[in-house]
Amino acid sequence: MSESAHSASRGQSRRDPYSYAVASFVLGLVGLLVFNIVLGPTAVVLGLVALHRGTLHRHRAYLGILLGVADLVVLAAVTAADHSVAWHI
């Protein structure tokens, strides 16, 4: 394997956990507004994957997990108050 191909694959493996952490954060944030039943658990899983893969941005992964859990709490509160899984503005 050439040096440039080796360094490219090494750089890609460093970015992957970062991408999972960012995706977890963004999905958790968006999930507070829409599709929290899907985006909340997805944010939690992606945050845990980022932490497991050793991301350097641990705070972003933790925020994604926290926001994913908050999505589920919002869903539970809305479901309890409105007796449905949909909420209205």
N, C-alpha and C positions, 0 to 999 in steps of 0.2 A: 504494500500500500504506500502511495506517495505521501510525502510530508504534508502537502496541502489537504489531501483527502483525509488524513488522520486528524489534522487540526480542525477540519470542518466537522467531522463526526464528533470530536470531543466538544466543540463549541455547541453543537446541536444538543448533546446530552445535558449540557449545563442549562440550556434555555428551557428544556421541557418542564422541569419542576416549577420554574418561574411562570410558564404559561398556565400550568394548572392552578397556581396560586392566584394569578390575575383572573382567570376564568371563574374561579370560586368566588372571588370578591365581587366581580361584576354580576354574576348570576344571583348571588345573594342580595345584592343591592336592587337589582331589577325585580327580583322575586318579592320584595316588599310591596310592589305595586301591582304586578300581574303574575299569573300562573304560579303562585307560591306553593301550590300542591306539588308541582314538578320541579321548579327551580330551587326550592329550599333543600330538599334532599340531594339534589345534584350538586349544589354548592358545598354541602357538608362532605360528600364523597370526594369531590375534586380537591377540597382543602386537605383532607386526610391523605390523599394520594400525593399531593405536593409535599406534605410533611414527611411522609414515608420515603419519598425519593430524595429527600435532603435539600429542599429549596433553601436558598440563602435569604429569601424574603419570607421568613417564618411569620412575621406580623401580618402580612397580607393574607397568608393562608389561614391564620387564626381568625382574622376579621371575616373571611369568607365563611368559615365554619360558624362563627357567631351570628352572622347575618342569615345563614341558612337556617339555623335554629330559630332565629327571630321570625323568619318567614313562617315556620311551622307554628310558632306561638300566635302570630297574627291570624293564621288560618284557624287555629283552635278557638281563639277569642271570637272571631267573626261567626264561626259555625255555632258556637254556644249562644251568641246573642241573636242571630238571625235564623238559626236552624236550617242553614243551607251552606254549601261550600263556595257560593258566589257572594261577592259583596259589591255594594253600589256606592258611588260617590254622591 
